[in-house]
Amino acid sequence: MADVAANGITFHLQRLRRQSSDGIPHASGPVVVFLHGLVIDNLSSLYYSLANPVAQVGADAILYDQRGHGLSERPPSGYRIEDSVADLGRLLESLEVAGPVHLVGHSYGASVALRAALAEPARFASLVLVEPHCAESHDGGDWVEDVADMLTAAALSLEHNPVARNLSSASERRKVRGVQTTNSFLNATSLIEDIASSPPFTDDELRGLQMPVLAIYGEYTDLASSARKLAACIPHCRLEVLPGLGHSVLRDARDVVLGMVEAWLAGFSQAGIGKGGQ
């Protein structure tokens, strides 16, 4: 667990490696960076579900609270997807990670991973994208518009519906603190405006992405158009659709997703490529 300065702000970061017999952290497999979702999320959602299990089978697992989230610094501005991509690059430099790494992203974190790979393809060995939003929705809006609309609605709801402060139980007080933190994030930063100004993913961009991609969606996801777009455009994309699930695949099918991620990474290690390094 550490605080790392990168791209002008301080990030809360954890680096997980299997303990060797002498108690020294050791990683024999690939470097894998995990990227969580937006606003109410932080690195804890990926710690137990994916990152720690992957580290225990030999990977060098890196995960961090994205800017404004969790214990990372919350600047008043700088929340475009390009800013998140720059944060990732500068963090890897600060950690002296030189070799190609694997990115595992969930929801908005998967969109950041995809944008990072398009910007600097030589830096990454592969992508695992769990429920990214990257295509037109059913009503014709793109992912940027949809996310911005969702955030705006949440911000207005929090601003005009204050939560009672005098609550008896510790769990109730924790919930209030969570709501207040979310309210501050949405209403006291440029998050919504910055997300709205982020560029959409184009078909031509995706067609030019040559690295292997594993895309995971639920059967009943509201992002079916994104799943189809990735499968149709990215040359080396494997689409996995989990039956009976919606957008909550990481929560409701954690073991299945973990098995897919571990098998995906093991394939690269067996081939002797994409191991990354320092």
N, C-alpha and C positions, 0 to 999 in steps of 0.2 A: 504494500500500500504506500503510495507516495503522491506528493504534489509536484507537478512538472510544469515549468513555464514554457510556453510555446505560442508563437503567433501573437504575442502581446498580452496574453492572459494566462492564468494559472488553472491547470486541469487536475482533477482528482483522478488518479490512475491506479490500476492494479495489474500486476504482471504475475502470472501463475505458471509455475513450472514444477514438475514432479520432483519430490525429494529423493536423492540418491541414498545409498546405504550409509554414507558418511554425513547425511543431513544437509548436504549442499544442494540447492535447487539445480536441476539439470533437465534439459530438454533435448531429446534426440530427434524429434520430428519437426514439422514445419512451424513457422511463425504464423499465428492466426490472430487477426484483430477483429474484435466484436464491437458492433455499433448498434446502440439501442434506439428506441423510437422517440417520439416527440412529446414535449411538455410534461406529461404526468409520469414519464419513464425515466430510468437512470440505469447505471451499469448493473444494479442488483438483479434486474429482470433477466439478465443473461449469465450472471455469475454461477448460480446453481444449475440452471437448466441446460446450459451448453458449455460455457467457458471452463469451469472447474473440471467437469468430466473429461473434456478434450485434453486439458493439461495433464490429467492423471494417466492418460495413455501415451504421453510423450511429447505433446505439442508445447510450444512456447506461446501461451495465450495472453493477449494484451487486451484489456478493456478499460474504458474510461467514461466518465460523465461528460457528455458533450457540453459545449459552452452554454451556460445558463441553467444547466440541469444538475440535480444532485448536489454534490459538494464542490463542483467546479465554479469558477468565477462567473458572475452574471453581469456582463457589460450592458449598457443601455441599448447598444446597437451592434450590428454585425451578425445577423442571423440568416443571411442568404445561404443557399445550399453551397455556393462557391466558397463561402467563409468556412463552412464545415469541412469541405474538401481541403482547404488550406490548413485548417487545424490538424487534420489527420496527417498531412505531409510533414508539417513542422514537428509534430509529436514523434513521428518515426525518426526524424533527424535527431531530435533531442535524445532519443533512446539508442541512437547509433545502430538502427536496424537498416542494413544495407541491401540485403537480398530481397527478391520478390516475395511478397507475403500474400496470404489468403485473407480475404475479407468475408466476414459473416455478418450480415445486417438484417435487422428486423424492422418492418414497417418503414418509417421515415429513415431509419438507419440504413435500410437496404437501398433506398433511393440515393443516399449519400455515397454508399459504396459503389453504386452504378455510375454516378457522376464522377467519382474519383478515378475509376477505371477508364472512363472515356477521356479524362483529362491527361492521365499519365499511365498508359497501359503497360509500359515496361516495369513499372513499380510493383505490379500485382500478378500473382500466379493464377488465381481463380477467384470466383465470386460464388457465395451462397446467399441467395436473396430470398428472405422469408416474407411473403406478402408485401412486396413493394408496390407503390402507386406510381404509375408512369405513363398512363394512357388516357384517352378520352373516356369520360364516364357515360352512363346511359343517356344523359340529357345533353351531351355534346361538350361539356366543360372538360378541361384538362386537369391533371393532378394538382397543379399549382392553384387553380381556382377552387377546387374542391377542398384542399387543405386550408387555404386562406378563409374560405367561407365557414368551415368548421371551427377554426380558431376564433373568428369574429363572433360567432354565436356563443361560444363558450365564454369569451371575455365579457360580452354584454350580460350574460346570465350571472356571472360572478359579481360584476360591478353593481348590479341592481338588486341582488338577493343576498345581502350580508348574512353570515352565519352567526347564530347566537354565541356569545363569548362565555357565558357562565354555564359550563357543562360539567357534570359531576365526574364522569369516569375518565380515566387516562386515555382509553381508546377513542372516546369522543373528542377529547382535546387534540389528540394526534390527527384526527380527521380534519378538525378545524384548521390546524396548522398547515395541513396539506392543501386545503382549499385556499387559504390565504397565500401560500407560496405560489400556487398556480395563478391566482388572481394577480399577484405582483408581476409574475412573468408575462402574462398576456397584456396587462394594462399599463405596465411601466417600462416596457422595452419596445423596440421596433420589430419584434418577432413577426407579427402579422403582416406588416408592410413588406418586410424583407422576404418572407416566404412568397408573397404575392408577386414579387419582382423576379423570382428565380425562373430561369429558362425551362421550358418543357423539354422532354426527351423526344427527339425526332427519329423517324424510321431510318433515315440515312445514317445518323450517329450509331444507332444500335446495329445496323448491318456491318458497320466497320469494326465492331468489337470482336476481336479474334480469340480472346481467352475463353477457357471453359467456364460455363455458368450453370449452376444448379438453382432453379427457381421452384419454390415450394408455396403452394396455395391450398386453401380449403375448397372443397367442392362447392360450397354455397357462399363463397366470398363475394363481396360487392365489388371486387377488383378483377372480375373475370376478363374484362377488356385488357387490363395490364398483363395478365397471364398469357392471353393470346398474342399480344404484341411482342412480348419477349420471345415466346416460342417461335413466332413467325419471322422475326427480324434478326435475332442474334444467331450467327452461324453454328455455334457450338453450345447451344442451350439445351439442357435437359429439364423438362417440366414435370414436376411431381404434384399430383392433385390428391389431397387426402380426403377420402369419402366421409360424408356426413358432418363436415366441419365448415365454419365460416372463417372470419378474420382471426379467430382466436387459436390458430393451430399451435402456436408456441405454448400456450397455457393448457390446451385440452389434449394435445398429442405430443407432449414434451419428449417422451421416450422414443417415439417414432422419428421425430425431427432430429433428435440427438443421434440416433442410429444412422440416419441418412448423412449427417454431417461427418460422423466418424468414418463411415465407409468412403465418403468422398475424399477426405484427407488421406486416408490410408492408400487409396489408389495412386495419389501423387507420390507418396513416400515409396511405394513399391516400384514405381517407375523411375525413381531417383531424380525427380525434377520438382521444382517449386518448393524446396525445403526452406528457403529463406535463410536468414542468418544475421550475424552481427558483424 
